[in-house]
């Protein structure tokens, strides 16, 4: 097993580039996963681990994940490469693979009632990570990121999702492509917006449903507003007129869960 004792090592520099540069992640087809739990979710989802960087003083003597290469690093090196200090001494470079929009729909039967969460032009990785955590908890079918402004393998996204990026199918695509497939498969499109809308709890969500949300600053584009089957809103009783997108998404997803539980349509695990 190779051992790295210097932060100037070439492998360490490459790892740091993967953490910091989306262009480098795309070029090399690799991304970084930090933490034992996150890496376990990643491997369970079928991702291939290329290189594991392990600090024995922090990781202990448990079995290391299967990987093409395993590199031992000192505590000093690990402190340099880690985003946070509570990740149990393990960081990995993982091979990226793309989930297609078509693959989300191909397994669905006509009697299924999928629940999709669609985010248009999401910018902050932390918000997307929080939405993914709620989507996992709500048993959502998938999260679809349309016209994204952050890449799905951003380390901040993976960290804030606590591995939910790997437990919930997640796809990046254009809004046009997403709308076309949702319409083609008979999925009702619910856009969250203040204008010309009804309270979310008065809107049926037991059938195939896509909850669509935009950014806090600009909301949804006219393309989505026009494509919607219904416009829904969360009543705002204070002086502010919006919630964080991850909070709004959680409220709407769990309303769908509530309605589906009442009709015996909730799938678990």
ABEGO torsion letter per residue (X at the ends): XBBBABAABAAAAAAAAAAABAAAAAAAGBBBBBEAAAAAAAAAAGBBBABBBBBAAAAEABBBBBBABBBBBBAAAAAAABABAAAGGBBBBBBBBBBBAAAAAAABBAABBBBBBBBBGBABAAAAAAAAAAAAAAGBABBBBBGBABBAABAAAAAAAGGAAAABBBBBBBAAAAAAAAAAAGBBBBBBBABGBBBAAABBAABBBBBBBBBAAAEBBAAAAAABABBBBBBBABABABBBAAAAAAAAAAAAAAAAAAAGABBBX
